[in-house]
Amino acid sequence: LTPWAFPSGHVLRATVVFPDGTPAAVTDAASQRVVAALQGVDRRLAPAPDQSLLRVLHRTVGRGGEGGFGEAPATGSQIANVDVELVDAADRSVGSYELTNLWRQEVGSIPGVDSLTFETEMFGPAGTPIEFKLLASAAQVAELEAAVEKCKQQLAKYPGVFDIEDDSRPGKWEYRIRVKQQAQSLGVSGGVGLSVGD
């Protein structure tokens, strides 16, 4: 039995996602760190000092990659992408899969992120390699979140399993403000909510 060797792709992507409401400056700094890590790997692996493995490098803050089938891309100050086009496979000694792993190692962990994932073009079966769902009633959200974290910790113990993420994204806190009748008589209007929001 001969294992199937997938051809090396030439497009890579790293996606950084922080909790909702994270300032763009924090996300921007994290994406710059991701870029610097890739450039460091490129300098080590390039065939000559004046050559690069990177043909195009594009960094975006505030907009995620294209969504799945029929899904809109994620947006918000908490998300950033680094998209890379590599030189042709014939012009480099390292495959896209290996390069992605080196990039991941170079970045390391970024404090405060919800998820940090690295992708390369896949020529094999479509979809996520490992995917499953945990379900619970609305009254058991805390238990569900704890179970999700335990699953992620357990998966991380297996060699070759990486970029572990979940799709649980807690929303922002919402405050509802009602102006009391006494305050209205003093000239305070419902527009106070706009001032609080600012």
C-alpha positions in Angstrom: 0.0 0.0 0.0 1.6 3.3 -1.1 0.4 6.4 0.8 -1.0 9.2 -1.4 1.2 12.3 -1.6 -0.9 15.4 -2.0 0.7 18.1 -4.2 2.0 21.2 -2.5 -0.3 24.2 -2.6 0.7 27.8 -3.0 -1.8 29.7 -0.9 -1.6 30.0 2.9 -3.8 31.8 5.4 -3.6 32.6 9.1 -6.7 33.8 10.9 -6.6 35.5 14.3 -9.9 35.9 16.2 -10.2 37.7 19.6 -13.3 38.1 21.7 -16.0 40.5 20.4 -15.2 44.1 21.2 -11.4 43.7 21.2 -9.9 47.0 19.9 -8.6 46.9 16.4 -5.2 48.0 17.6 -4.8 44.8 19.6 -5.9 42.7 16.6 -3.6 44.7 14.4 -0.6 44.1 16.6 -1.3 40.3 16.7 -1.6 40.2 12.9 1.8 42.0 12.6 3.3 39.4 14.9 1.9 36.7 12.6 3.4 38.4 9.5 6.8 38.9 11.3 6.9 35.2 12.1 6.3 34.2 8.5 9.0 36.6 7.3 11.4 35.1 9.8 10.7 31.6 8.4 11.0 32.9 4.9 14.5 34.4 5.6 15.7 31.0 7.0 14.4 28.9 4.1 14.8 31.2 1.1 17.4 29.8 -1.4 19.4 33.1 -1.3 19.4 36.3 0.8 17.9 38.3 -2.1 15.1 35.7 -2.8 11.9 35.0 -1.1 9.4 32.1 -0.9 6.6 34.7 -0.7 5.1 36.1 -3.9 2.3 38.0 -2.3 1.5 38.8 1.4 -1.7 40.6 2.3 -2.8 41.5 5.9 -6.4 42.4 6.7 -7.8 43.6 10.0 -11.6 43.8 10.5 -12.7 41.3 8.0 -12.3 37.5 8.0 -11.8 35.2 5.1 -14.6 34.1 2.8 -17.3 32.2 4.6 -18.3 28.7 3.9 -21.0 27.6 1.5 -23.3 30.6 1.3 -21.9 32.2 4.5 -20.8 35.8 4.7 -17.2 36.6 5.8 -16.9 37.5 9.5 -16.3 41.1 10.2 -15.3 43.2 13.3 -12.3 44.7 15.0 -11.6 41.3 16.6 -10.6 39.4 13.5 -7.6 39.5 11.2 -6.3 37.5 8.3 -2.9 37.1 6.7 -3.1 35.7 3.2 0.0 34.5 1.4 0.8 33.3 -2.1 4.0 31.3 -2.4 6.3 31.0 -5.4 5.8 28.0 -7.5 6.6 24.6 -5.9 9.4 24.1 -8.4 11.2 27.2 -7.0 11.2 26.2 -3.3 12.5 23.3 -1.4 9.7 23.2 1.2 6.1 22.2 0.7 3.2 24.3 1.8 2.2 21.9 4.6 5.7 22.0 6.1 5.9 25.8 5.7 2.5 26.2 7.5 3.7 24.1 10.4 6.9 26.1 10.7 4.9 29.3 10.6 2.6 28.1 13.3 5.6 27.1 15.5 7.2 30.5 15.0 4.1 32.5 16.0 3.6 30.4 19.1 0.6 31.4 21.4 -0.9 34.8 21.4 -2.4 35.9 24.8 -6.1 36.6 24.7 -7.0 35.0 21.4 -10.2 33.0 20.9 -8.6 31.2 18.0 -5.5 31.2 15.9 -5.6 29.0 12.8 -3.3 28.3 9.9 -4.5 26.8 6.6 -3.1 25.8 3.2 -4.9 24.6 0.1 -6.3 21.2 0.5 -6.3 18.8 -2.4 -7.8 15.9 -0.4 -11.4 15.5 0.9 -13.1 18.8 1.7 -14.1 19.8 5.2 -12.5 20.0 8.6 -10.4 16.9 9.5 -12.0 16.5 12.9 -15.4 18.0 13.7 -18.2 17.2 16.1 -21.0 19.0 18.0 -21.9 19.2 21.7 -25.4 20.2 22.4 -27.2 21.2 25.6 -30.3 23.0 26.7 -30.3 26.8 27.4 -30.3 26.0 31.1 -26.9 24.2 30.8 -24.8 26.7 29.0 -22.1 26.8 31.7 -21.8 23.0 31.7 -21.7 23.0 27.9 -18.8 25.6 27.8 -16.9 23.5 30.4 -17.4 20.4 28.3 -16.2 22.2 25.2 -13.0 23.3 27.0 -12.3 19.7 28.3 -12.7 18.4 24.8 -10.3 20.9 23.4 -7.7 20.1 26.1 -8.1 16.4 25.4 -7.7 16.8 21.6 -4.6 18.8 22.1 -2.9 15.8 23.7 -2.9 13.9 20.4 0.2 14.3 18.2 -0.7 16.0 14.9 -3.8 17.7 16.2 -3.5 21.5 16.1 -5.5 24.7 15.4 -8.2 23.5 17.8 -11.1 25.9 17.9 -14.8 26.1 18.7 -17.5 28.2 17.2 -18.9 29.5 20.6 -18.5 33.3 20.4 -20.1 35.0 23.4 -21.6 38.3 22.3 -21.1 41.7 23.8 -22.9 42.7 27.0 -26.0 44.7 26.4 -27.3 47.3 28.8 -30.9 48.6 28.6 -31.3 52.1 29.9 -34.7 53.5 30.8 -35.0 57.1 31.8 -37.1 57.6 35.0 -40.0 59.9 34.9 -38.4 62.2 37.5 -35.3 62.5 35.3 -37.4 63.4 32.3 -38.9 66.3 34.2 -35.3 67.5 34.7 -34.7 67.5 31.0 -33.0 64.1 30.6 -34.2 62.4 27.4 -34.0 59.0 25.9 -31.0 60.2 24.0 -28.9 59.4 27.1 -28.4 55.9 25.7 -26.5 57.3 22.7 -24.1 59.2 25.0 -23.6 56.0 27.1 -23.0 54.0 23.9 -20.3 56.5 22.8 
